[in-house]
Amino acid sequence: MPVVLQLPFRGTWLARNSPARRVPSHGTDLFATTYAMDFIAVRGRRTAGIRDWRTVLGTEPPERFHAFGLPLHAPAPGTVIATHDGEPDHEARRSQLTRASYAVTQAARARAGAGALAGNHVILELDDQRAFVVLAHLRLGTVRVEQGERVPAGHELGECGNSGNSLQPHVHIQAMDDRDPYTARGLPMEFRDYRVHPRGGGPTVDIPRGVPGESEVVSPSPRPR
């Protein structure tokens, strides 16, 4: 049975590395990432408000990106079993040149541990599902919760950042069967009550429960009053 969650943000976000496209979604089963997903905040379909020579040839400050600093929320009720803060937010990399040089250092980050990979993050043990959920790449200094704290769905956990193994500000979310990503197995996820915004501005589609497809723009469905 998949772990059922709500989207951990407000507004419109672009789905990347979706398990609807392939499994393992990130190309590996390591660190329980088998069914992990990434989401990048967008306006229209743009992830940043500026595009210039640095976009093509160099690195960019994370503040350029719409996701940076946006609040992230608990996707289900649960207990905080681990937090990590203190990792810097890196310069973002959209150019092929800087992405290639970053890829060379991937193995070193994997050896360096959770901080180097997940960056600032929160791990929740869910109340009503036998699962643990990780939200990763939070902004430095913004983790709002403490170990042992019980939080309801929708509670603010921190802000989206670009810490850890991240090319541009985004949130990484994964579910797993144990609290330790080094020994856990990844679990499939589904999201409830979300809206898909079709390319080209067609009518939105409300999804009661499903998995966002690769490059779909999604947002939480408005809650009934």
Secondary structure, DSSP 8 states (H G I E B T S, - for coil): --EEE--SSSS-EEEES-TTT-SSTTS--GGG-TT-EEEEE-BTTBSBS--SHHHHHS-B-GGGBTTTT-EEE-SSSEEEEEEE----B--B--SHHHHHHHHTTHHHHHHH-HHHHH-EEEEEEESSSS-EEEEEEE-TT-----TT-EE-TT-EEEEB--BSS-SSS-EEEEEESSS-TTT--EE-EEEEEEEEE-TTS---EEEEEE---TT-EEEE-----
